[in-house]
Amino acid sequence: MSKKVVIIGGGASGLMAAITAAHEGACVTIIEHKDKVGKKILMTGNGKCNLTNMSDIHGKYYGDDINRIYAILEKFTADDTRAFFQQLGLYTREKRDGGVYPVTEQAASVLDALKTECKHCGVQILTDTEVLDVLPEKEGGVVLIETAIKEMPSVVKAKKGNASKKPSTKMVVVGTKKNKLYYDSLIIAAGGQAAAVSGSDGSGYRLAKKLGHSLIKPLPALVQLKCEGDYFKLIAGVRAQAALSLYVDGELQVKEDGELQLTDYGISGIPVFQFSRIVSRVIYEQQVGLRHAEKDSISVKIDFLPYMSQSDMEELIKTRKCFAHKTVEEFLGGLVHKKLAVLICQMNNWYESICVERLADDELMVCLNQLKNFMVIVTGTNSYDSAQVCCGGIPLAEIEDSMESVKCPHVYFAGEILDCDGICGGYNLQWAWATGRIAGEYAAIGESVKNHV
Ligand SMILES: Cc1cc2nc3c(=O)[nH]c(=O)nc-3n(C[C@H](O)[C@H](O)[C@H](O)COP(=O)(O)OP(=O)(O)OC[C@H]3O[C@@H](n4cnc5c(N)ncnc54)[C@H](O)[C@@H]3O)c2cc1C
C-alpha cells in the first residue's frame, strides 16, 4: 500500500520533497498557508531564479556542522538539480560565475515546472491552510497537527469514521479539531524567517521546538547593513566596484569584492550580503551578553579604488601636471562616482571648485587614501523582511542522514529551516532541492529509517 506523506510548506524544498515522494509511489499532500505555493521562488534571482551553482561547494556554506552540510549536498549535486529540471522539461543555462538559471530567465518557469509535475503525479496541494501546532503524542512518536482551514478543502472534510480510528504508533496524525487525517510521515519544509511576505514567518521553528528540537538562533543573513553617518544621504544610489574588508573589534574577519550599493542608511550589494551573517551573529552575541559590546566594534573598510595600488596612486600624483587645471571634483570624478568626489571634498572642507594645482601632493594623496581606505561603522542589519535567508535553525546533529528527526520518528525536515545558509549564487536553493529530495525519498519509505541509511 502506498505510504501517505504530508508536507508543511510549499516552497522550494517542500515541492521537491513532494515530487520525490510521489515518484517513489507515496500519496502526498502539501499544506501551505499562503494562497499559492512557491511565492519565494518567484522572488529569487531578481525574478530570474538562480537555481543552483556549478562551482565547488566548499567555502560556500555556513552552519555549525559544515562537514554534514557537504555530505548532504554530495548526495544531490548541482548536476542532479539540472538533470531533475531537465526531466521536467525545464532547460537551464550556466553563466560565467557558475550560476545556473532557466533559459527563459524567468523564475515563474521554475515554479510552473514544479507545479505541473506535482499535478502530474497527483500531489494534493492545500493552500490557505495553516499548520498551527504539532504535538508529539505520548506513545511511539505520533504527532498531531492542528490546522486552521481558511477555506475548507474537500480533503479535510474527511469521513466521520476517520476521526475515531486509533492511529498506529507509526502514524503521523494531521487534523483539525473535528477531523483527523492519517499519514505515515511528516516533512516540515516551512522555511526560515526571511522575507515573511513569501510565507516563511518563522512558524516552522516553533513547530520544530514543539517536537523537542533545539534551535540555533535564526538571524537575518544575505542582508543590507545599517551604518553610522549622515553623509550616506549624500551618496545614496551610488553603485561602485569595490573591495570590502569586515573588521570586528579591530580584527579582520573577511574580504569581499564586487558591486557595492550605497543607500541612505548604509551599504548593500552582493559583497555586503556575503558577510552580513557574521555581522548579524556578532550583534546578537553582544545583545545577549555572549560577547563584550565595544563601541564601534564592527566596521567595514571600503576600497573605492580597487584597481589602483599604492604605487599607482603615487604615479598618478607625479603626473599631476596633466590635470592641474581640473577642479578636485573633476579630478576625482575620473576615478569614482561624482557623488563620492563631492563627499571627499566635503570631508576635507574643500570647495568642489578648488583646482588641483592649489593642493599639495600630500593633500592629493590624503584624498586618494580616503577613497582607498574608507571606513564605515556598522550599527546593525536590516530586518528579516529584507533578508534573503536566515542563518541558524535546527542543528544538523538533531537530524539523521535521511533528514529524519532524531527527536521524533517519522518527522523529516528540509530546506532553510535547518542550520545551513549559503552565500549568494544559487547555493541556498541547491540546499533546498537537495534536502527536499532526500527527505521526500525517505519519507516515502514511511518507516523510521534511522538505521537504514
Ligand atoms: C528576494 C530573495 C531572493 C533570493 N534569491 C535566491 C537565488 O537567486 N538563489 C538561491 O539559491 N536562493 C535565493 N534565495 C533564497 C531561497 O529562496 C531560499 O533559501 C529557499 O527558497 C528556501 O526554501 P524553503 O523551501 O526552505 O523555504 P520557503 O521557500 O521559504 O518555503 C516555505 C513555505 O512554507 C510555508 N509555511 C511556512 N510556515 C507554514 C505553516 N505554519 N503552515 C503552512 N505553511 C507554512 C510558506 O508559506 C512557504 O511557502 C532568495 C531569497 C529571497 C528572499
The ligand as a Gaussian input file, in Angstrom:
#p B3LYP/6-31G(d) Opt

LIG

0 1
 C       14.480000      38.080000      -2.525000
 C       15.123000      36.725000      -2.454000
 C       15.937000      36.301000      -3.491000
 C       16.556000      35.056000      -3.424000
 N       17.295000      34.641000      -4.495000
 C       17.878000      33.417000      -4.467000
 C       18.562000      32.915000      -5.599000
 O       18.568000      33.530000      -6.683000
 N       19.183000      31.703000      -5.482000
 C       19.154000      30.976000      -4.322000
 O       19.751000      29.895000      -4.261000
 N       18.441000      31.397000      -3.244000
 C       17.795000      32.584000      -3.298000
 N       17.057000      32.994000      -2.221000
 C       16.929000      32.097000      -1.046000
 C       15.950000      30.931000      -1.363000
 O       14.820000      31.453000      -1.989000
 C       15.560000      30.172000      -0.090000
 O       16.712000      29.740000       0.577000
 C       14.670000      28.972000      -0.411000
 O       13.538000      29.379000      -1.153000
 C       14.229000      28.262000       0.855000
 O       13.339000      27.238000       0.507000
 P       12.450000      26.518000       1.629000
 O       11.597000      25.544000       0.922000
 O       13.293000      26.034000       2.729000
 O       11.566000      27.677000       2.256000
 P       10.477000      28.689000       1.583000
 O       10.755000      28.841000       0.126000
 O       10.519000      29.881000       2.443000
 O        9.122000      27.894000       1.729000
 C        8.481000      27.671000       2.956000
 C        6.987000      27.531000       2.702000
 O        6.345000      27.089000       3.879000
 C        5.135000      27.812000       4.056000
 N        4.832000      27.813000       5.501000
 C        5.582000      28.330000       6.494000
 N        5.005000      28.120000       7.687000
 C        3.860000      27.450000       7.435000
 C        2.809000      26.950000       8.278000
 N        2.843000      27.090000       9.599000
 N        1.750000      26.309000       7.696000
 C        1.693000      26.152000       6.333000
 N        2.651000      26.619000       5.502000
 C        3.726000      27.247000       6.050000
 C        5.457000      29.181000       3.498000
 O        4.334000      29.927000       3.133000
 C        6.358000      28.843000       2.306000
 O        5.600000      28.666000       1.129000
 C       16.395000      34.228000      -2.276000
 C       15.560000      34.657000      -1.247000
 C       14.911000      35.881000      -1.333000
 C       14.001000      36.314000      -0.211000

